[in-house]
Amino acid sequence: MGMTNIYFEGGARNGTTATWNLEPGVDIYDDNIFRPPELYRRTTRTKVIGRVEYTVFRYDPSGTRPT
């Protein structure tokens, strides 16, 4: 796991950022980062804000959470 700078695109968190411990390539399913819990999918895009590079996570309301 490593710290990942995250940029949220769409949904309730649109345009916000966070830093989170993520394994490479995984989606976010941790309810602690979402209020209420939502589902975001990692994209292959990045966004640079200032000098920080963020991995873009896109809101996917049709997705399913893992069981």
N, CA, C, O and CB atoms as a CASP TS submission, in Angstrom:
PFRMAT TS
TARGET T0000
AUTHOR 0000-0000-0000
METHOD Language model
MODEL 1
PARENT N/A
ATOM      1  N   MET     1       0.832  -1.178   0.000  1.00  0.00           N
ATOM      2  CA  MET     1       0.000   0.000   0.000  1.00  0.00           C
ATOM      3  C   MET     1       0.876   1.241   0.000  1.00  0.00           C
ATOM      4  O   MET     1       1.990   1.244   0.524  1.00  0.00           O
ATOM      5  CB  MET     1      -0.946  -0.002   1.203  1.00  0.00           C
ATOM      6  N   GLY     2       0.346   2.284  -0.597  1.00  0.00           N
ATOM      7  CA  GLY     2       1.055   3.545  -0.614  1.00  0.00           C
ATOM      8  C   GLY     2       0.073   4.689  -0.577  1.00  0.00           C
ATOM      9  O   GLY     2      -1.098   4.529  -0.922  1.00  0.00           O
ATOM     10  N   MET     3       0.547   5.833  -0.161  1.00  0.00           N
ATOM     11  CA  MET     3      -0.321   7.004  -0.120  1.00  0.00           C
ATOM     12  C   MET     3      -0.633   7.440  -1.546  1.00  0.00           C
ATOM     13  O   MET     3       0.266   7.558  -2.378  1.00  0.00           O
ATOM     14  CB  MET     3       0.337   8.162   0.683  1.00  0.00           C
ATOM     15  N   THR     4      -1.906   7.678  -1.819  1.00  0.00           N
ATOM     16  CA  THR     4      -2.360   8.115  -3.130  1.00  0.00           C
ATOM     17  C   THR     4      -3.118   9.418  -2.969  1.00  0.00           C
ATOM     18  O   THR     4      -3.998   9.526  -2.115  1.00  0.00           O
ATOM     19  CB  THR     4      -3.244   7.037  -3.811  1.00  0.00           C
ATOM     20  N   ASN     5      -2.786  10.402  -3.781  1.00  0.00           N
ATOM     21  CA  ASN     5      -3.545  11.645  -3.819  1.00  0.00           C
ATOM     22  C   ASN     5      -4.703  11.426  -4.767  1.00  0.00           C
ATOM     23  O   ASN     5      -4.511  11.033  -5.918  1.00  0.00           O
ATOM     24  CB  ASN     5      -2.658  12.863  -4.264  1.00  0.00           C
ATOM     25  N   ILE     6      -5.915  11.683  -4.279  1.00  0.00           N
ATOM     26  CA  ILE     6      -7.133  11.358  -5.023  1.00  0.00           C
ATOM     27  C   ILE     6      -7.895  12.631  -5.362  1.00  0.00           C
ATOM     28  O   ILE     6      -8.047  13.523  -4.527  1.00  0.00           O
ATOM     29  CB  ILE     6      -8.030  10.395  -4.215  1.00  0.00           C
ATOM     30  N   TYR     7      -8.371  12.700  -6.608  1.00  0.00           N
ATOM     31  CA  TYR     7      -9.262  13.760  -7.051  1.00  0.00           C
ATOM     32  C   TYR     7     -10.582  13.091  -7.400  1.00  0.00           C
ATOM     33  O   TYR     7     -10.616  12.189  -8.237  1.00  0.00           O
ATOM     34  CB  TYR     7      -8.666  14.563  -8.277  1.00  0.00           C
ATOM     35  N   PHE     8     -11.679  13.525  -6.765  1.00  0.00           N
ATOM     36  CA  PHE     8     -12.996  12.931  -7.002  1.00  0.00           C
ATOM     37  C   PHE     8     -13.709  13.696  -8.104  1.00  0.00           C
ATOM     38  O   PHE     8     -13.762  14.926  -8.090  1.00  0.00           O
ATOM     39  CB  PHE     8     -13.845  12.926  -5.707  1.00  0.00           C
ATOM     40  N   GLU     9     -14.258  12.954  -9.059  1.00  0.00           N
ATOM     41  CA  GLU     9     -14.969  13.540 -10.185  1.00  0.00           C
ATOM     42  C   GLU     9     -16.393  13.011 -10.194  1.00  0.00           C
ATOM     43  O   GLU     9     -16.608  11.805 -10.322  1.00  0.00           O
ATOM     44  CB  GLU     9     -14.252  13.228 -11.526  1.00  0.00           C
ATOM     45  N   GLY    10     -17.363  13.899 -10.059  1.00  0.00           N
ATOM     46  CA  GLY    10     -18.767  13.507 -10.058  1.00  0.00           C
ATOM     47  C   GLY    10     -19.249  13.133  -8.667  1.00  0.00           C
ATOM     48  O   GLY    10     -18.456  13.053  -7.728  1.00  0.00           O
ATOM     49  N   GLY    11     -20.556  12.904  -8.535  1.00  0.00           N
ATOM     50  CA  GLY    11     -21.137  12.506  -7.260  1.00  0.00           C
ATOM     51  C   GLY    11     -21.047  13.610  -6.220  1.00  0.00           C
ATOM     52  O   GLY    11     -20.793  14.769  -6.548  1.00  0.00           O
ATOM     53  N   ALA    12     -21.255  13.245  -4.980  1.00  0.00           N
ATOM     54  CA  ALA    12     -21.279  14.208  -3.883  1.00  0.00           C
ATOM     55  C   ALA    12     -19.913  14.816  -3.597  1.00  0.00           C
ATOM     56  O   ALA    12     -19.840  15.910  -3.038  1.00  0.00           O
ATOM     57  CB  ALA    12     -21.803  13.551  -2.641  1.00  0.00           C
ATOM     58  N   ARG    13     -18.839  14.143  -3.961  1.00  0.00           N
ATOM     59  CA  ARG    13     -17.491  14.623  -3.666  1.00  0.00           C
ATOM     60  C   ARG    13     -16.845  15.346  -4.850  1.00  0.00           C
ATOM     61  O   ARG    13     -15.633  15.562  -4.839  1.00  0.00           O
ATOM     62  CB  ARG    13     -16.620  13.464  -3.246  1.00  0.00           C
ATOM     63  N   ASN    14     -17.615  15.722  -5.865  1.00  0.00           N
ATOM     64  CA  ASN    14     -17.082  16.303  -7.088  1.00  0.00           C
ATOM     65  C   ASN    14     -16.123  17.460  -6.805  1.00  0.00           C
ATOM     66  O   ASN    14     -16.475  18.422  -6.122  1.00  0.00           O
ATOM     67  CB  ASN    14     -18.218  16.779  -7.972  1.00  0.00           C
ATOM     68  N   GLY    15     -14.912  17.348  -7.339  1.00  0.00           N
ATOM     69  CA  GLY    15     -13.936  18.415  -7.212  1.00  0.00           C
ATOM     70  C   GLY    15     -13.151  18.425  -5.920  1.00  0.00           C
ATOM     71  O   GLY    15     -12.282  19.279  -5.741  1.00  0.00           O
ATOM     72  N   THR    16     -13.427  17.504  -5.013  1.00  0.00           N
ATOM     73  CA  THR    16     -12.683  17.473  -3.760  1.00  0.00           C
ATOM     74  C   THR    16     -11.499  16.521  -3.872  1.00  0.00           C
ATOM     75  O   THR    16     -11.426  15.701  -4.787  1.00  0.00           O
ATOM     76  CB  THR    16     -13.598  17.056  -2.598  1.00  0.00           C
ATOM     77  N   THR    17     -10.586  16.643  -2.935  1.00  0.00           N
ATOM     78  CA  THR    17      -9.393  15.812  -2.946  1.00  0.00           C
ATOM     79  C   THR    17      -9.211  15.141  -1.597  1.00  0.00           C
ATOM     80  O   THR    17      -9.781  15.563  -0.591  1.00  0.00           O
ATOM     81  CB  THR    17      -8.157  16.641  -3.303  1.00  0.00           C
ATOM     82  N   ALA    18      -8.407  14.088  -1.597  1.00  0.00           N
ATOM     83  CA  ALA    18      -8.083  13.368  -0.368  1.00  0.00           C
ATOM     84  C   ALA    18      -6.762  12.643  -0.580  1.00  0.00           C
ATOM     85  O   ALA    18      -6.324  12.447  -1.714  1.00  0.00           O
ATOM     86  CB  ALA    18      -9.221  12.365   0.026  1.00  0.00           C
ATOM     87  N   THR    19      -6.142  12.254   0.506  1.00  0.00           N
ATOM     88  CA  THR    19      -4.967  11.393   0.460  1.00  0.00           C
ATOM     89  C   THR    19      -5.333  10.120   1.193  1.00  0.00           C
ATOM     90  O   THR    19      -5.839  10.174   2.314  1.00  0.00           O
ATOM     91  CB  THR    19      -3.699  12.085   1.093  1.00  0.00           C
ATOM     92  N   TRP    20      -5.084   8.970   0.575  1.00  0.00           N
ATOM     93  CA  TRP    20      -5.566   7.705   1.116  1.00  0.00           C
ATOM     94  C   TRP    20      -4.568   6.601   0.845  1.00  0.00           C
ATOM     95  O   TRP    20      -3.898   6.620  -0.187  1.00  0.00           O
ATOM     96  CB  TRP    20      -6.928   7.344   0.524  1.00  0.00           C
ATOM     97  N   ASN    21      -4.453   5.643   1.741  1.00  0.00           N
ATOM     98  CA  ASN    21      -3.625   4.459   1.512  1.00  0.00           C
ATOM     99  C   ASN    21      -4.374   3.513   0.586  1.00  0.00           C
ATOM    100  O   ASN    21      -5.438   3.006   0.939  1.00  0.00           O
ATOM    101  CB  ASN    21      -3.263   3.750   2.856  1.00  0.00           C
ATOM    102  N   LEU    22      -3.823   3.278  -0.594  1.00  0.00           N
ATOM    103  CA  LEU    22      -4.465   2.392  -1.566  1.00  0.00           C
ATOM    104  C   LEU    22      -3.443   1.452  -2.167  1.00  0.00           C
ATOM    105  O   LEU    22      -2.291   1.823  -2.388  1.00  0.00           O
ATOM    106  CB  LEU    22      -5.160   3.201  -2.673  1.00  0.00           C
ATOM    107  N   GLU    23      -3.878   0.232  -2.427  1.00  0.00           N
ATOM    108  CA  GLU    23      -3.056  -0.675  -3.210  1.00  0.00           C
ATOM    109  C   GLU    23      -3.140  -0.212  -4.662  1.00  0.00           C
ATOM    110  O   GLU    23      -4.172   0.317  -5.077  1.00  0.00           O
ATOM    111  CB  GLU    23      -3.523  -2.174  -3.047  1.00  0.00           C
ATOM    112  N   PRO    24      -2.083  -0.398  -5.434  1.00  0.00           N
ATOM    113  CA  PRO    24      -2.107   0.045  -6.832  1.00  0.00           C
ATOM    114  C   PRO    24      -3.269  -0.562  -7.612  1.00  0.00           C
ATOM    115  O   PRO    24      -3.482  -1.774  -7.581  1.00  0.00           O
ATOM    116  CB  PRO    24      -0.797  -0.312  -7.513  1.00  0.00           C
ATOM    117  N   GLY    25      -4.019   0.291  -8.311  1.00  0.00           N
ATOM    118  CA  GLY    25      -5.086  -0.167  -9.192  1.00  0.00           C
ATOM    119  C   GLY    25      -6.427  -0.461  -8.552  1.00  0.00           C
ATOM    120  O   GLY    25      -7.358  -0.827  -9.269  1.00  0.00           O
ATOM    121  N   VAL    26      -6.582  -0.321  -7.232  1.00  0.00           N
ATOM    122  CA  VAL    26      -7.850  -0.676  -6.613  1.00  0.00           C
ATOM    123  C   VAL    26      -8.834   0.483  -6.632  1.00  0.00           C
ATOM    124  O   VAL    26      -8.439   1.644  -6.740  1.00  0.00           O
ATOM    125  CB  VAL    26      -7.623  -1.136  -5.192  1.00  0.00           C
ATOM    126  N   ASP    27     -10.117   0.159  -6.526  1.00  0.00           N
ATOM    127  CA  ASP    27     -11.167   1.158  -6.370  1.00  0.00           C
ATOM    128  C   ASP    27     -11.323   1.449  -4.883  1.00  0.00           C
ATOM    129  O   ASP    27     -10.730   0.768  -4.046  1.00  0.00           O
ATOM    130  CB  ASP    27     -12.518   0.673  -6.999  1.00  0.00           C
ATOM    131  N   ILE    28     -12.119   2.455  -4.560  1.00  0.00           N
ATOM    132  CA  ILE    28     -12.314   2.831  -3.162  1.00  0.00           C
ATOM    133  C   ILE    28     -13.666   2.306  -2.697  1.00  0.00           C
ATOM    134  O   ILE    28     -14.692   2.594  -3.312  1.00  0.00           O
ATOM    135  CB  ILE    28     -12.223   4.376  -2.976  1.00  0.00           C
ATOM    136  N   TYR    29     -13.668   1.547  -1.627  1.00  0.00           N
ATOM    137  CA  TYR    29     -14.922   1.062  -1.055  1.00  0.00           C
ATOM    138  C   TYR    29     -14.986   1.338   0.432  1.00  0.00           C
ATOM    139  O   TYR    29     -15.817   0.750   1.125  1.00  0.00           O
ATOM    140  CB  TYR    29     -15.086  -0.427  -1.315  1.00  0.00           C
ATOM    141  N   ASP    30     -14.140   2.208   0.942  1.00  0.00           N
ATOM    142  CA  ASP    30     -14.070   2.445   2.377  1.00  0.00           C
ATOM    143  C   ASP    30     -15.066   3.524   2.783  1.00  0.00           C
ATOM    144  O   ASP    30     -14.971   4.661   2.321  1.00  0.00           O
ATOM    145  CB  ASP    30     -12.645   2.846   2.790  1.00  0.00           C
ATOM    146  N   ASP    31     -16.011   3.180   3.635  1.00  0.00           N
ATOM    147  CA  ASP    31     -17.047   4.124   4.051  1.00  0.00           C
ATOM    148  C   ASP    31     -16.492   5.313   4.823  1.00  0.00           C
ATOM    149  O   ASP    31     -17.166   6.338   4.926  1.00  0.00           O
ATOM    150  CB  ASP    31     -18.074   3.416   4.892  1.00  0.00           C
ATOM    151  N   ASN    32     -15.276   5.207   5.373  1.00  0.00           N
ATOM    152  CA  ASN    32     -14.716   6.324   6.119  1.00  0.00           C
ATOM    153  C   ASN    32     -14.407   7.520   5.229  1.00  0.00           C
ATOM    154  O   ASN    32     -14.351   8.649   5.717  1.00  0.00           O
ATOM    155  CB  ASN    32     -13.466   5.888   6.836  1.00  0.00           C
ATOM    156  N   ILE    33     -14.208   7.299   3.948  1.00  0.00           N
ATOM    157  CA  ILE    33     -13.884   8.395   3.043  1.00  0.00           C
ATOM    158  C   ILE    33     -15.147   9.005   2.441  1.00  0.00           C
ATOM    159  O   ILE    33     -15.084  10.082   1.848  1.00  0.00           O
ATOM    160  CB  ILE    33     -12.956   7.908   1.932  1.00  0.00           C
ATOM    161  N   PHE    34     -16.278   8.343   2.582  1.00  0.00           N
ATOM    162  CA  PHE    34     -17.529   8.813   1.989  1.00  0.00           C
ATOM    163  C   PHE    34     -18.599   9.016   3.037  1.00  0.00           C
ATOM    164  O   PHE    34     -18.762   8.192   3.937  1.00  0.00           O
ATOM    165  CB  PHE    34     -18.018   7.836   0.942  1.00  0.00           C
ATOM    166  N   ARG    35     -19.321  10.102   2.924  1.00  0.00           N
ATOM    167  CA  ARG    35     -20.492  10.354   3.766  1.00  0.00           C
ATOM    168  C   ARG    35     -21.589  10.925   2.883  1.00  0.00           C
ATOM    169  O   ARG    35     -21.498  12.106   2.548  1.00  0.00           O
ATOM    170  CB  ARG    35     -20.153  11.328   4.951  1.00  0.00           C
ATOM    171  N   PRO    36     -22.616  10.192   2.479  1.00  0.00           N
ATOM    172  CA  PRO    36     -22.872   8.768   2.679  1.00  0.00           C
ATOM    173  C   PRO    36     -21.971   7.916   1.780  1.00  0.00           C
ATOM    174  O   PRO    36     -21.343   8.440   0.859  1.00  0.00           O
ATOM    175  CB  PRO    36     -24.351   8.450   2.405  1.00  0.00           C
ATOM    176  N   PRO    37     -21.904   6.602   2.042  1.00  0.00           N
ATOM    177  CA  PRO    37     -21.062   5.739   1.218  1.00  0.00           C
ATOM    178  C   PRO    37     -21.456   5.812  -0.263  1.00  0.00           C
ATOM    179  O   PRO    37     -22.635   5.737  -0.609  1.00  0.00           O
ATOM    180  CB  PRO    37     -21.151   4.293   1.713  1.00  0.00           C
ATOM    181  N   GLU    38     -20.463   5.957  -1.112  1.00  0.00           N
ATOM    182  CA  GLU    38     -20.659   6.002  -2.547  1.00  0.00           C
ATOM    183  C   GLU    38     -19.586   5.147  -3.201  1.00  0.00           C
ATOM    184  O   GLU    38     -18.671   4.664  -2.534  1.00  0.00           O
ATOM    185  CB  GLU    38     -20.619   7.463  -3.080  1.00  0.00           C
ATOM    186  N   LEU    39     -19.704   4.967  -4.494  1.00  0.00           N
ATOM    187  CA  LEU    39     -18.769   4.122  -5.214  1.00  0.00           C
ATOM    188  C   LEU    39     -18.037   4.934  -6.266  1.00  0.00           C
ATOM    189  O   LEU    39     -18.659   5.555  -7.127  1.00  0.00           O
ATOM    190  CB  LEU    39     -19.493   2.936  -5.857  1.00  0.00           C
ATOM    191  N   TYR    40     -16.729   4.925  -6.194  1.00  0.00           N
ATOM    192  CA  TYR    40     -15.897   5.589  -7.193  1.00  0.00           C
ATOM    193  C   TYR    40     -14.979   4.560  -7.834  1.00  0.00           C
ATOM    194  O   TYR    40     -14.544   3.610  -7.183  1.00  0.00           O
ATOM    195  CB  TYR    40     -15.073   6.745  -6.561  1.00  0.00           C
ATOM    196  N   ARG    41     -14.691   4.757  -9.112  1.00  0.00           N
ATOM    197  CA  ARG    41     -13.816   3.864  -9.862  1.00  0.00           C
ATOM    198  C   ARG    41     -12.565   4.620 -10.281  1.00  0.00           C
ATOM    199  O   ARG    41     -12.644   5.758 -10.743  1.00  0.00           O
ATOM    200  CB  ARG    41     -14.544   3.280 -11.098  1.00  0.00           C
ATOM    201  N   ARG    42     -11.421   3.988 -10.120  1.00  0.00           N
ATOM    202  CA  ARG    42     -10.151   4.586 -10.551  1.00  0.00           C
ATOM    203  C   ARG    42     -10.148   4.709 -12.068  1.00  0.00           C
ATOM    204  O   ARG    42     -10.561   3.786 -12.770  1.00  0.00           O
ATOM    205  CB  ARG    42      -8.933   3.738 -10.065  1.00  0.00           C
ATOM    206  N   THR    43      -9.686   5.835 -12.566  1.00  0.00           N
ATOM    207  CA  THR    43      -9.518   6.025 -14.007  1.00  0.00           C
ATOM    208  C   THR    43      -8.023   5.967 -14.325  1.00  0.00           C
ATOM    209  O   THR    43      -7.197   5.858 -13.418  1.00  0.00           O
ATOM    210  CB  THR    43     -10.148   7.390 -14.483  1.00  0.00           C
ATOM    211  N   THR    44      -7.685   6.037 -15.583  1.00  0.00           N
ATOM    212  CA  THR    44      -6.284   6.071 -15.980  1.00  0.00           C
ATOM    213  C   THR    44      -5.772   7.499 -16.058  1.00  0.00           C
ATOM    214  O   THR    44      -4.610   7.728 -16.392  1.00  0.00           O
ATOM    215  CB  THR    44      -6.094   5.372 -17.319  1.00  0.00           C
ATOM    216  N   ARG    45      -6.636   8.459 -15.751  1.00  0.00           N
ATOM    217  CA  ARG    45      -6.274   9.868 -15.847  1.00  0.00           C
ATOM    218  C   ARG    45      -5.676  10.380 -14.541  1.00  0.00           C
ATOM    219  O   ARG    45      -5.925   9.842 -13.462  1.00  0.00           O
ATOM    220  CB  ARG    45      -7.492  10.699 -16.224  1.00  0.00           C
ATOM    221  N   THR    46      -4.882  11.432 -14.675  1.00  0.00           N
ATOM    222  CA  THR    46      -4.356  12.141 -13.518  1.00  0.00           C
ATOM    223  C   THR    46      -4.672  13.619 -13.687  1.00  0.00           C
ATOM    224  O   THR    46      -4.934  14.091 -14.794  1.00  0.00           O
ATOM    225  CB  THR    46      -2.821  11.906 -13.354  1.00  0.00           C
ATOM    226  N   LYS    47      -4.643  14.339 -12.579  1.00  0.00           N
ATOM    227  CA  LYS    47      -4.906  15.776 -12.586  1.00  0.00           C
ATOM    228  C   LYS    47      -3.850  16.420 -11.714  1.00  0.00           C
ATOM    229  O   LYS    47      -3.600  15.968 -10.596  1.00  0.00           O
ATOM    230  CB  LYS    47      -6.359  16.115 -12.079  1.00  0.00           C
ATOM    231  N   VAL    48      -3.226  17.478 -12.222  1.00  0.00           N
ATOM    232  CA  VAL    48      -2.209  18.182 -11.461  1.00  0.00           C
ATOM    233  C   VAL    48      -2.818  19.455 -10.905  1.00  0.00           C
ATOM    234  O   VAL    48      -3.346  20.282 -11.649  1.00  0.00           O
ATOM    235  CB  VAL    48      -0.965  18.492 -12.334  1.00  0.00           C
ATOM    236  N   ILE    49      -2.740  19.605  -9.592  1.00  0.00           N
ATOM    237  CA  ILE    49      -3.204  20.812  -8.915  1.00  0.00           C
ATOM    238  C   ILE    49      -2.019  21.333  -8.112  1.00  0.00           C
ATOM    239  O   ILE    49      -1.518  20.666  -7.206  1.00  0.00           O
ATOM    240  CB  ILE    49      -4.467  20.532  -7.990  1.00  0.00           C
ATOM    241  N   GLY    50      -1.582  22.536  -8.464  1.00  0.00           N
ATOM    242  CA  GLY    50      -0.353  23.031  -7.842  1.00  0.00           C
ATOM    243  C   GLY    50       0.797  22.165  -8.302  1.00  0.00           C
ATOM    244  O   GLY    50       1.035  22.025  -9.502  1.00  0.00           O
ATOM    245  N   ARG    51       1.506  21.586  -7.364  1.00  0.00           N
ATOM    246  CA  ARG    51       2.614  20.675  -7.701  1.00  0.00           C
ATOM    247  C   ARG    51       2.279  19.221  -7.380  1.00  0.00           C
ATOM    248  O   ARG    51       3.152  18.355  -7.420  1.00  0.00           O
ATOM    249  CB  ARG    51       3.881  21.085  -6.948  1.00  0.00           C
ATOM    250  N   VAL    52       1.025  18.960  -7.064  1.00  0.00           N
ATOM    251  CA  VAL    52       0.617  17.612  -6.652  1.00  0.00           C
ATOM    252  C   VAL    52      -0.147  16.933  -7.780  1.00  0.00           C
ATOM    253  O   VAL    52      -1.049  17.520  -8.378  1.00  0.00           O
ATOM    254  CB  VAL    52      -0.252  17.664  -5.369  1.00  0.00           C
ATOM    255  N   GLU    53       0.227  15.684  -8.064  1.00  0.00           N
ATOM    256  CA  GLU    53      -0.476  14.889  -9.069  1.00  0.00           C
ATOM    257  C   GLU    53      -1.502  14.003  -8.377  1.00  0.00           C
ATOM    258  O   GLU    53      -1.173  13.254  -7.458  1.00  0.00           O
ATOM    259  CB  GLU    53       0.518  14.033  -9.903  1.00  0.00           C
ATOM    260  N   TYR    54      -2.744  14.095  -8.829  1.00  0.00           N
ATOM    261  CA  TYR    54      -3.850  13.340  -8.246  1.00  0.00           C
ATOM    262  C   TYR    54      -4.312  12.268  -9.215  1.00  0.00           C
ATOM    263  O   TYR    54      -4.365  12.499 -10.423  1.00  0.00           O
ATOM    264  CB  TYR    54      -5.018  14.272  -7.879  1.00  0.00           C
ATOM    265  N   THR    55      -4.644  11.105  -8.695  1.00  0.00           N
ATOM    266  CA  THR    55      -5.298  10.062  -9.469  1.00  0.00           C
ATOM    267  C   THR    55      -6.782  10.377  -9.492  1.00  0.00           C
ATOM    268  O   THR    55      -7.373  10.628  -8.442  1.00  0.00           O
ATOM    269  CB  THR    55      -5.022   8.639  -8.874  1.00  0.00           C
ATOM    270  N   VAL    56      -7.400  10.370 -10.673  1.00  0.00           N
ATOM    271  CA  VAL    56      -8.810  10.720 -10.804  1.00  0.00           C
ATOM    272  C   VAL    56      -9.674   9.489 -10.560  1.00  0.00           C
ATOM    273  O   VAL    56      -9.483   8.443 -11.181  1.00  0.00           O
ATOM    274  CB  VAL    56      -9.098  11.318 -12.198  1.00  0.00           C
ATOM    275  N   PHE    57     -10.625   9.634  -9.647  1.00  0.00           N
ATOM    276  CA  PHE    57     -11.631   8.604  -9.393  1.00  0.00           C
ATOM    277  C   PHE    57     -12.979   9.156  -9.820  1.00  0.00           C
ATOM    278  O   PHE    57     -13.379  10.233  -9.377  1.00  0.00           O
ATOM    279  CB  PHE    57     -11.647   8.171  -7.885  1.00  0.00           C
ATOM    280  N   ARG    58     -13.677   8.432 -10.673  1.00  0.00           N
ATOM    281  CA  ARG    58     -14.948   8.870 -11.250  1.00  0.00           C
ATOM    282  C   ARG    58     -16.099   8.181 -10.532  1.00  0.00           C
ATOM    283  O   ARG    58     -16.054   6.975 -10.292  1.00  0.00           O
ATOM    284  CB  ARG    58     -14.999   8.572 -12.770  1.00  0.00           C
ATOM    285  N   TYR    59     -17.126   8.946 -10.190  1.00  0.00           N
ATOM    286  CA  TYR    59     -18.314   8.396  -9.546  1.00  0.00           C
ATOM    287  C   TYR    59     -19.041   7.456 -10.497  1.00  0.00           C
ATOM    288  O   TYR    59     -19.263   7.792 -11.660  1.00  0.00           O
ATOM    289  CB  TYR    59     -19.253   9.522  -9.083  1.00  0.00           C
ATOM    290  N   ASP    60     -19.411   6.280 -10.003  1.00  0.00           N
ATOM    291  CA  ASP    60     -20.100   5.273 -10.811  1.00  0.00           C
ATOM    292  C   ASP    60     -21.326   4.779 -10.053  1.00  0.00           C
ATOM    293  O   ASP    60     -21.239   3.797  -9.316  1.00  0.00           O
ATOM    294  CB  ASP    60     -19.152   4.086 -11.158  1.00  0.00           C
ATOM    295  N   PRO    61     -22.479   5.451 -10.224  1.00  0.00           N
ATOM    296  CA  PRO    61     -23.671   5.065  -9.466  1.00  0.00           C
ATOM    297  C   PRO    61     -24.221   3.698  -9.847  1.00  0.00           C
ATOM    298  O   PRO    61     -24.996   3.110  -9.093  1.00  0.00           O
ATOM    299  CB  PRO    61     -24.741   6.091  -9.655  1.00  0.00           C
ATOM    300  N   SER    62     -23.825   3.185 -11.013  1.00  0.00           N
ATOM    301  CA  SER    62     -24.350   1.876 -11.447  1.00  0.00           C
ATOM    302  C   SER    62     -23.470   0.729 -10.974  1.00  0.00           C
ATOM    303  O   SER    62     -23.816  -0.436 -11.172  1.00  0.00           O
ATOM    304  CB  SER    62     -24.473   1.830 -12.973  1.00  0.00           C
ATOM    305  N   GLY    63     -22.346   1.038 -10.358  1.00  0.00           N
ATOM    306  CA  GLY    63     -21.432  -0.003  -9.913  1.00  0.00           C
ATOM    307  C   GLY    63     -21.970  -0.742  -8.701  1.00  0.00           C
ATOM    308  O   GLY    63     -22.939  -0.310  -8.078  1.00  0.00           O
ATOM    309  N   THR    64     -21.335  -1.857  -8.370  1.00  0.00           N
ATOM    310  CA  THR    64     -21.723  -2.613  -7.206  1.00  0.00           C
ATOM    311  C   THR    64     -20.562  -2.703  -6.244  1.00  0.00           C
ATOM    312  O   THR    64     -19.406  -2.780  -6.660  1.00  0.00           O
ATOM    313  CB  THR    64     -22.210  -3.998  -7.596  1.00  0.00           C
ATOM    314  N   ARG    65     -20.862  -2.696  -4.982  1.00  0.00           N
ATOM    315  CA  ARG    65     -19.830  -2.806  -3.957  1.00  0.00           C
ATOM    316  C   ARG    65     -19.453  -4.275  -3.781  1.00  0.00           C
ATOM    317  O   ARG    65     -20.293  -5.156  -3.966  1.00  0.00           O
ATOM    318  CB  ARG    65     -20.314  -2.194  -2.611  1.00  0.00           C
ATOM    319  N   PRO    66     -18.204  -4.544  -3.427  1.00  0.00           N
ATOM    320  CA  PRO    66     -17.816  -5.941  -3.193  1.00  0.00           C
ATOM    321  C   PRO    66     -18.487  -6.486  -1.939  1.00  0.00           C
ATOM    322  O   PRO    66     -18.805  -5.731  -1.020  1.00  0.00           O
ATOM    323  CB  PRO    66     -16.287  -6.066  -3.068  1.00  0.00           C
ATOM    324  N   THR    67     -18.697  -7.779  -1.904  1.00  0.00           N
ATOM    325  CA  THR    67     -19.346  -8.379  -0.724  1.00  0.00           C
ATOM    326  C   THR    67     -18.327  -8.922   0.232  1.00  0.00           C
ATOM    327  O   THR    67     -18.688  -9.461   1.278  1.00  0.00           O
ATOM    328  CB  THR    67     -20.305  -9.489  -1.132  1.00  0.00           C
TER
END
